[in-house]
Amino acid sequence: MRAEDLKLLLRSTRPEATLVLVAGSYVVAGRDELATAALRGAVPVVTRDELLERVGGLPVTERDLDEAAASLAAAEDNRGG
């Protein structure tokens, strides 16, 4: 996972935007998209709101994103993602 993936999540205007892992790639999906066949089996990683809580809210720095990306990637590795 990269800070760029988290930037995409933060910039998303999708309702209940969530970063998910699907077929080895991170994508941002909204609430309605998560129920589609295209994202069947996708693993939710973090929602936009969870990410903001994790980094202490806005504004978000590059360092915040780098640290959050490293922490989330480690959690995914430990989960077998």
Jmol script that loads the backbone (N, CA, C; Angstrom):
load data "model"
ATOM      1  N   MET A   1       0.839  -1.169   0.000  1.00  0.00           N
ATOM      2  CA  MET A   1       0.000   0.000   0.000  1.00  0.00           C
ATOM      3  C   MET A   1       0.888   1.237   0.000  1.00  0.00           C
ATOM      4  N   ARG A   2       0.412   2.257  -0.707  1.00  0.00           N
ATOM      5  CA  ARG A   2       1.174   3.497  -0.814  1.00  0.00           C
ATOM      6  C   ARG A   2       0.336   4.662  -0.292  1.00  0.00           C
ATOM      7  N   ALA A   3       1.016   5.737   0.044  1.00  0.00           N
ATOM      8  CA  ALA A   3       0.316   6.945   0.471  1.00  0.00           C
ATOM      9  C   ALA A   3      -0.628   7.422  -0.636  1.00  0.00           C
ATOM     10  N   GLU A   4      -0.254   7.183  -1.894  1.00  0.00           N
ATOM     11  CA  GLU A   4      -1.102   7.592  -3.026  1.00  0.00           C
ATOM     12  C   GLU A   4      -2.469   6.915  -2.967  1.00  0.00           C
ATOM     13  N   ASP A   5      -2.508   5.655  -2.526  1.00  0.00           N
ATOM     14  CA  ASP A   5      -3.789   4.952  -2.389  1.00  0.00           C
ATOM     15  C   ASP A   5      -4.672   5.667  -1.370  1.00  0.00           C
ATOM     16  N   LEU A   6      -4.051   6.119  -0.289  1.00  0.00           N
ATOM     17  CA  LEU A   6      -4.803   6.817   0.756  1.00  0.00           C
ATOM     18  C   LEU A   6      -5.240   8.197   0.290  1.00  0.00           C
ATOM     19  N   LYS A   7      -4.445   8.858  -0.537  1.00  0.00           N
ATOM     20  CA  LYS A   7      -4.845  10.155  -1.100  1.00  0.00           C
ATOM     21  C   LYS A   7      -6.093  10.001  -1.958  1.00  0.00           C
ATOM     22  N   LEU A   8      -6.134   8.932  -2.743  1.00  0.00           N
ATOM     23  CA  LEU A   8      -7.326   8.681  -3.565  1.00  0.00           C
ATOM     24  C   LEU A   8      -8.558   8.510  -2.691  1.00  0.00           C
ATOM     25  N   LEU A   9      -8.391   7.811  -1.581  1.00  0.00           N
ATOM     26  CA  LEU A   9      -9.503   7.619  -0.651  1.00  0.00           C
ATOM     27  C   LEU A   9      -9.957   8.960  -0.081  1.00  0.00           C
ATOM     28  N   LEU A  10      -9.023   9.777   0.339  1.00  0.00           N
ATOM     29  CA  LEU A  10      -9.375  11.069   0.927  1.00  0.00           C
ATOM     30  C   LEU A  10     -10.046  11.997  -0.077  1.00  0.00           C
ATOM     31  N   ARG A  11      -9.662  11.909  -1.342  1.00  0.00           N
ATOM     32  CA  ARG A  11     -10.247  12.778  -2.378  1.00  0.00           C
ATOM     33  C   ARG A  11     -11.597  12.265  -2.883  1.00  0.00           C
ATOM     34  N   SER A  12     -11.937  11.051  -2.536  1.00  0.00           N
ATOM     35  CA  SER A  12     -13.168  10.454  -3.052  1.00  0.00           C
ATOM     36  C   SER A  12     -14.407  11.181  -2.539  1.00  0.00           C
ATOM     37  N   THR A  13     -15.384  11.321  -3.421  1.00  0.00           N
ATOM     38  CA  THR A  13     -16.679  11.891  -3.035  1.00  0.00           C
ATOM     39  C   THR A  13     -17.747  10.809  -2.945  1.00  0.00           C
ATOM     40  N   ARG A  14     -17.340   9.556  -3.080  1.00  0.00           N
ATOM     41  CA  ARG A  14     -18.296   8.455  -3.012  1.00  0.00           C
ATOM     42  C   ARG A  14     -18.871   8.352  -1.591  1.00  0.00           C
ATOM     43  N   PRO A  15     -20.161   8.006  -1.486  1.00  0.00           N
ATOM     44  CA  PRO A  15     -20.744   7.800  -0.164  1.00  0.00           C
ATOM     45  C   PRO A  15     -20.035   6.650   0.560  1.00  0.00           C
ATOM     46  N   GLU A  16     -19.651   6.890   1.798  1.00  0.00           N
ATOM     47  CA  GLU A  16     -18.983   5.877   2.613  1.00  0.00           C
ATOM     48  C   GLU A  16     -17.793   5.262   1.879  1.00  0.00           C
ATOM     49  N   ALA A  17     -16.947   6.114   1.326  1.00  0.00           N
ATOM     50  CA  ALA A  17     -15.779   5.675   0.563  1.00  0.00           C
ATOM     51  C   ALA A  17     -14.916   4.733   1.398  1.00  0.00           C
ATOM     52  N   THR A  18     -14.519   3.623   0.764  1.00  0.00           N
ATOM     53  CA  THR A  18     -13.719   2.597   1.419  1.00  0.00           C
ATOM     54  C   THR A  18     -12.595   2.168   0.488  1.00  0.00           C
ATOM     55  N   LEU A  19     -11.392   2.042   1.042  1.00  0.00           N
ATOM     56  CA  LEU A  19     -10.279   1.477   0.285  1.00  0.00           C
ATOM     57  C   LEU A  19     -10.363  -0.036   0.448  1.00  0.00           C
ATOM     58  N   VAL A  20     -10.408  -0.750  -0.670  1.00  0.00           N
ATOM     59  CA  VAL A  20     -10.512  -2.208  -0.634  1.00  0.00           C
ATOM     60  C   VAL A  20      -9.376  -2.828  -1.435  1.00  0.00           C
ATOM     61  N   LEU A  21      -9.051  -4.043  -1.077  1.00  0.00           N
ATOM     62  CA  LEU A  21      -8.047  -4.818  -1.800  1.00  0.00           C
ATOM     63  C   LEU A  21      -8.784  -5.842  -2.637  1.00  0.00           C
ATOM     64  N   VAL A  22      -8.579  -5.778  -3.951  1.00  0.00           N
ATOM     65  CA  VAL A  22      -9.244  -6.709  -4.858  1.00  0.00           C
ATOM     66  C   VAL A  22      -8.245  -7.141  -5.916  1.00  0.00           C
ATOM     67  N   ALA A  23      -8.075  -8.430  -6.039  1.00  0.00           N
ATOM     68  CA  ALA A  23      -7.167  -9.007  -7.030  1.00  0.00           C
ATOM     69  C   ALA A  23      -5.777  -8.376  -6.960  1.00  0.00           C
ATOM     70  N   GLY A  24      -5.299  -8.135  -5.748  1.00  0.00           N
ATOM     71  CA  GLY A  24      -3.952  -7.617  -5.567  1.00  0.00           C
ATOM     72  C   GLY A  24      -3.782  -6.120  -5.749  1.00  0.00           C
ATOM     73  N   SER A  25      -4.882  -5.403  -5.980  1.00  0.00           N
ATOM     74  CA  SER A  25      -4.813  -3.949  -6.164  1.00  0.00           C
ATOM     75  C   SER A  25      -5.736  -3.252  -5.175  1.00  0.00           C
ATOM     76  N   TYR A  26      -5.337  -2.045  -4.793  1.00  0.00           N
ATOM     77  CA  TYR A  26      -6.173  -1.231  -3.930  1.00  0.00           C
ATOM     78  C   TYR A  26      -7.029  -0.322  -4.788  1.00  0.00           C
ATOM     79  N   VAL A  27      -8.330  -0.303  -4.500  1.00  0.00           N
ATOM     80  CA  VAL A  27      -9.259   0.574  -5.207  1.00  0.00           C
ATOM     81  C   VAL A  27     -10.185   1.229  -4.185  1.00  0.00           C
ATOM     82  N   VAL A  28     -10.703   2.389  -4.554  1.00  0.00           N
ATOM     83  CA  VAL A  28     -11.667   3.086  -3.720  1.00  0.00           C
ATOM     84  C   VAL A  28     -13.060   2.762  -4.245  1.00  0.00           C
ATOM     85  N   ALA A  29     -13.926   2.382  -3.334  1.00  0.00           N
ATOM     86  CA  ALA A  29     -15.294   2.040  -3.709  1.00  0.00           C
ATOM     87  C   ALA A  29     -16.265   2.710  -2.753  1.00  0.00           C
ATOM     88  N   GLY A  30     -17.425   3.042  -3.264  1.00  0.00           N
ATOM     89  CA  GLY A  30     -18.497   3.590  -2.436  1.00  0.00           C
ATOM     90  C   GLY A  30     -19.369   2.464  -1.920  1.00  0.00           C
ATOM     91  N   ARG A  31     -20.249   2.819  -1.024  1.00  0.00           N
ATOM     92  CA  ARG A  31     -21.152   1.848  -0.392  1.00  0.00           C
ATOM     93  C   ARG A  31     -21.857   0.973  -1.425  1.00  0.00           C
ATOM     94  N   ASP A  32     -22.438   1.571  -2.447  1.00  0.00           N
ATOM     95  CA  ASP A  32     -23.197   0.803  -3.438  1.00  0.00           C
ATOM     96  C   ASP A  32     -22.296  -0.077  -4.302  1.00  0.00           C
ATOM     97  N   GLU A  33     -21.091   0.374  -4.569  1.00  0.00           N
ATOM     98  CA  GLU A  33     -20.160  -0.394  -5.401  1.00  0.00           C
ATOM     99  C   GLU A  33     -19.694  -1.672  -4.704  1.00  0.00           C
ATOM    100  N   LEU A  34     -19.646  -1.651  -3.385  1.00  0.00           N
ATOM    101  CA  LEU A  34     -19.165  -2.817  -2.637  1.00  0.00           C
ATOM    102  C   LEU A  34     -20.073  -4.025  -2.821  1.00  0.00           C
ATOM    103  N   ALA A  35     -21.322  -3.778  -3.185  1.00  0.00           N
ATOM    104  CA  ALA A  35     -22.280  -4.860  -3.360  1.00  0.00           C
ATOM    105  C   ALA A  35     -22.307  -5.417  -4.785  1.00  0.00           C
ATOM    106  N   THR A  36     -21.451  -4.917  -5.672  1.00  0.00           N
ATOM    107  CA  THR A  36     -21.473  -5.356  -7.069  1.00  0.00           C
ATOM    108  C   THR A  36     -20.643  -6.618  -7.273  1.00  0.00           C
ATOM    109  N   ALA A  37     -20.925  -7.307  -8.350  1.00  0.00           N
ATOM    110  CA  ALA A  37     -20.172  -8.516  -8.683  1.00  0.00           C
ATOM    111  C   ALA A  37     -18.703  -8.211  -8.938  1.00  0.00           C
ATOM    112  N   ALA A  38     -18.415  -7.033  -9.481  1.00  0.00           N
ATOM    113  CA  ALA A  38     -17.031  -6.661  -9.787  1.00  0.00           C
ATOM    114  C   ALA A  38     -16.163  -6.617  -8.536  1.00  0.00           C
ATOM    115  N   LEU A  39     -16.756  -6.322  -7.395  1.00  0.00           N
ATOM    116  CA  LEU A  39     -15.990  -6.228  -6.156  1.00  0.00           C
ATOM    117  C   LEU A  39     -16.281  -7.376  -5.188  1.00  0.00           C
ATOM    118  N   ARG A  40     -16.930  -8.410  -5.697  1.00  0.00           N
ATOM    119  CA  ARG A  40     -17.187  -9.585  -4.859  1.00  0.00           C
ATOM    120  C   ARG A  40     -15.846 -10.162  -4.413  1.00  0.00           C
ATOM    121  N   GLY A  41     -15.703 -10.377  -3.134  1.00  0.00           N
ATOM    122  CA  GLY A  41     -14.466 -10.921  -2.596  1.00  0.00           C
ATOM    123  C   GLY A  41     -13.441  -9.873  -2.225  1.00  0.00           C
ATOM    124  N   ALA A  42     -13.755  -8.603  -2.468  1.00  0.00           N
ATOM    125  CA  ALA A  42     -12.838  -7.525  -2.094  1.00  0.00           C
ATOM    126  C   ALA A  42     -12.724  -7.458  -0.578  1.00  0.00           C
ATOM    127  N   VAL A  43     -11.524  -7.159  -0.111  1.00  0.00           N
ATOM    128  CA  VAL A  43     -11.265  -7.067   1.326  1.00  0.00           C
ATOM    129  C   VAL A  43     -11.236  -5.597   1.723  1.00  0.00           C
ATOM    130  N   PRO A  44     -12.177  -5.157   2.563  1.00  0.00           N
ATOM    131  CA  PRO A  44     -12.144  -3.774   3.025  1.00  0.00           C
ATOM    132  C   PRO A  44     -10.888  -3.523   3.861  1.00  0.00           C
ATOM    133  N   VAL A  45     -10.221  -2.404   3.610  1.00  0.00           N
ATOM    134  CA  VAL A  45      -9.000  -2.064   4.333  1.00  0.00           C
ATOM    135  C   VAL A  45      -9.280  -0.943   5.327  1.00  0.00           C
ATOM    136  N   VAL A  46      -9.821   0.180   4.831  1.00  0.00           N
ATOM    137  CA  VAL A  46     -10.092   1.318   5.704  1.00  0.00           C
ATOM    138  C   VAL A  46     -11.096   2.234   5.012  1.00  0.00           C
ATOM    139  N   THR A  47     -11.996   2.817   5.798  1.00  0.00           N
ATOM    140  CA  THR A  47     -12.917   3.808   5.247  1.00  0.00           C
ATOM    141  C   THR A  47     -12.272   5.180   5.339  1.00  0.00           C
ATOM    142  N   ARG A  48     -12.841   6.121   4.620  1.00  0.00           N
ATOM    143  CA  ARG A  48     -12.340   7.495   4.662  1.00  0.00           C
ATOM    144  C   ARG A  48     -12.408   8.028   6.092  1.00  0.00           C
ATOM    145  N   ASP A  49     -13.533   7.805   6.766  1.00  0.00           N
ATOM    146  CA  ASP A  49     -13.692   8.289   8.137  1.00  0.00           C
ATOM    147  C   ASP A  49     -12.691   7.634   9.080  1.00  0.00           C
ATOM    148  N   GLU A  50     -12.455   6.342   8.929  1.00  0.00           N
ATOM    149  CA  GLU A  50     -11.473   5.649   9.777  1.00  0.00           C
ATOM    150  C   GLU A  50     -10.071   6.202   9.553  1.00  0.00           C
ATOM    151  N   LEU A  51      -9.746   6.478   8.295  1.00  0.00           N
ATOM    152  CA  LEU A  51      -8.426   7.025   7.990  1.00  0.00           C
ATOM    153  C   LEU A  51      -8.248   8.398   8.642  1.00  0.00           C
ATOM    154  N   LEU A  52      -9.262   9.241   8.521  1.00  0.00           N
ATOM    155  CA  LEU A  52      -9.172  10.564   9.138  1.00  0.00           C
ATOM    156  C   LEU A  52      -9.027  10.461  10.650  1.00  0.00           C
ATOM    157  N   GLU A  53      -9.722   9.525  11.250  1.00  0.00           N
ATOM    158  CA  GLU A  53      -9.585   9.314  12.693  1.00  0.00           C
ATOM    159  C   GLU A  53      -8.175   8.847  13.034  1.00  0.00           C
ATOM    160  N   ARG A  54      -7.643   7.955  12.225  1.00  0.00           N
ATOM    161  CA  ARG A  54      -6.302   7.401  12.447  1.00  0.00           C
ATOM    162  C   ARG A  54      -5.218   8.477  12.392  1.00  0.00           C
ATOM    163  N   VAL A  55      -5.374   9.445  11.480  1.00  0.00           N
ATOM    164  CA  VAL A  55      -4.345  10.469  11.309  1.00  0.00           C
ATOM    165  C   VAL A  55      -4.638  11.754  12.091  1.00  0.00           C
ATOM    166  N   GLY A  56      -5.715  11.764  12.833  1.00  0.00           N
ATOM    167  CA  GLY A  56      -6.017  12.927  13.658  1.00  0.00           C
ATOM    168  C   GLY A  56      -6.791  14.021  12.956  1.00  0.00           C
ATOM    169  N   GLY A  57      -7.451  13.683  11.846  1.00  0.00           N
ATOM    170  CA  GLY A  57      -8.282  14.647  11.135  1.00  0.00           C
ATOM    171  C   GLY A  57      -7.510  15.479  10.136  1.00  0.00           C
ATOM    172  N   LEU A  58      -8.220  16.441   9.577  1.00  0.00           N
ATOM    173  CA  LEU A  58      -7.636  17.328   8.574  1.00  0.00           C
ATOM    174  C   LEU A  58      -6.916  18.475   9.259  1.00  0.00           C
ATOM    175  N   PRO A  59      -5.899  19.045   8.686  1.00  0.00           N
ATOM    176  CA  PRO A  59      -5.243  18.652   7.431  1.00  0.00           C
ATOM    177  C   PRO A  59      -4.367  17.420   7.636  1.00  0.00           C
ATOM    178  N   VAL A  60      -4.159  16.700   6.548  1.00  0.00           N
ATOM    179  CA  VAL A  60      -3.361  15.476   6.564  1.00  0.00           C
ATOM    180  C   VAL A  60      -2.036  15.752   5.854  1.00  0.00           C
ATOM    181  N   THR A  61      -0.934  15.393   6.508  1.00  0.00           N
ATOM    182  CA  THR A  61       0.390  15.620   5.921  1.00  0.00           C
ATOM    183  C   THR A  61       0.866  14.372   5.177  1.00  0.00           C
ATOM    184  N   GLU A  62       1.897  14.554   4.364  1.00  0.00           N
ATOM    185  CA  GLU A  62       2.515  13.411   3.681  1.00  0.00           C
ATOM    186  C   GLU A  62       3.015  12.396   4.698  1.00  0.00           C
ATOM    187  N   ARG A  63       3.598  12.882   5.776  1.00  0.00           N
ATOM    188  CA  ARG A  63       4.100  11.978   6.813  1.00  0.00           C
ATOM    189  C   ARG A  63       2.957  11.170   7.425  1.00  0.00           C
ATOM    190  N   ASP A  64       1.817  11.832   7.698  1.00  0.00           N
ATOM    191  CA  ASP A  64       0.640  11.125   8.212  1.00  0.00           C
ATOM    192  C   ASP A  64       0.254   9.978   7.285  1.00  0.00           C
ATOM    193  N   LEU A  65       0.232  10.280   5.985  1.00  0.00           N
ATOM    194  CA  LEU A  65      -0.175   9.274   5.003  1.00  0.00           C
ATOM    195  C   LEU A  65       0.852   8.150   4.886  1.00  0.00           C
ATOM    196  N   ASP A  66       2.125   8.499   4.911  1.00  0.00           N
ATOM    197  CA  ASP A  66       3.170   7.474   4.857  1.00  0.00           C
ATOM    198  C   ASP A  66       3.076   6.530   6.055  1.00  0.00           C
ATOM    199  N   GLU A  67       2.876   7.111   7.243  1.00  0.00           N
ATOM    200  CA  GLU A  67       2.778   6.290   8.451  1.00  0.00           C
ATOM    201  C   GLU A  67       1.517   5.438   8.443  1.00  0.00           C
ATOM    202  N   ALA A  68       0.409   6.005   8.017  1.00  0.00           N
ATOM    203  CA  ALA A  68      -0.841   5.248   7.953  1.00  0.00           C
ATOM    204  C   ALA A  68      -0.733   4.128   6.925  1.00  0.00           C
ATOM    205  N   ALA A  69      -0.122   4.401   5.784  1.00  0.00           N
ATOM    206  CA  ALA A  69       0.044   3.375   4.749  1.00  0.00           C
ATOM    207  C   ALA A  69       0.902   2.219   5.267  1.00  0.00           C
ATOM    208  N   ALA A  70       1.987   2.538   5.961  1.00  0.00           N
ATOM    209  CA  ALA A  70       2.857   1.492   6.504  1.00  0.00           C
ATOM    210  C   ALA A  70       2.121   0.665   7.544  1.00  0.00           C
ATOM    211  N   SER A  71       1.370   1.313   8.401  1.00  0.00           N
ATOM    212  CA  SER A  71       0.629   0.615   9.442  1.00  0.00           C
ATOM    213  C   SER A  71      -0.463  -0.279   8.848  1.00  0.00           C
ATOM    214  N   LEU A  72      -1.196   0.244   7.885  1.00  0.00           N
ATOM    215  CA  LEU A  72      -2.260  -0.542   7.250  1.00  0.00           C
ATOM    216  C   LEU A  72      -1.690  -1.703   6.442  1.00  0.00           C
ATOM    217  N   ALA A  73      -0.562  -1.482   5.773  1.00  0.00           N
ATOM    218  CA  ALA A  73       0.077  -2.564   5.012  1.00  0.00           C
ATOM    219  C   ALA A  73       0.532  -3.671   5.949  1.00  0.00           C
ATOM    220  N   ALA A  74       1.089  -3.302   7.103  1.00  0.00           N
ATOM    221  CA  ALA A  74       1.517  -4.308   8.080  1.00  0.00           C
ATOM    222  C   ALA A  74       0.322  -5.094   8.595  1.00  0.00           C
ATOM    223  N   ALA A  75      -0.780  -4.403   8.841  1.00  0.00           N
ATOM    224  CA  ALA A  75      -1.999  -5.095   9.301  1.00  0.00           C
ATOM    225  C   ALA A  75      -2.499  -6.059   8.241  1.00  0.00           C
ATOM    226  N   GLU A  76      -2.446  -5.641   6.977  1.00  0.00           N
ATOM    227  CA  GLU A  76      -2.868  -6.529   5.868  1.00  0.00           C
ATOM    228  C   GLU A  76      -1.963  -7.760   5.784  1.00  0.00           C
ATOM    229  N   ASP A  77      -0.657  -7.544   5.940  1.00  0.00           N
ATOM    230  CA  ASP A  77       0.283  -8.660   5.907  1.00  0.00           C
ATOM    231  C   ASP A  77      -0.007  -9.646   7.030  1.00  0.00           C
ATOM    232  N   ASN A  78      -0.287  -9.124   8.212  1.00  0.00           N
ATOM    233  CA  ASN A  78      -0.586  -9.979   9.356  1.00  0.00           C
ATOM    234  C   ASN A  78      -1.906 -10.721   9.194  1.00  0.00           C
ATOM    235  N   ARG A  79      -2.820 -10.132   8.427  1.00  0.00           N
ATOM    236  CA  ARG A  79      -4.113 -10.740   8.168  1.00  0.00           C
ATOM    237  C   ARG A  79      -4.041 -11.734   7.013  1.00  0.00           C
ATOM    238  N   GLY A  80      -2.928 -11.716   6.314  1.00  0.00           N
ATOM    239  CA  GLY A  80      -2.780 -12.617   5.175  1.00  0.00           C
ATOM    240  C   GLY A  80      -3.274 -12.011   3.896  1.00  0.00           C
ATOM    241  N   GLY A  81      -3.400 -10.671   3.834  1.00  0.00           N
ATOM    242  CA  GLY A  81      -3.919  -9.965   2.662  1.00  0.00           C
ATOM    243  C   GLY A  81      -2.880  -9.738   1.623  1.00  0.00           C
TER     244      GLY A  81
END
end "model"
wireframe off; spacefill off
backbone 0.3
color backbone group
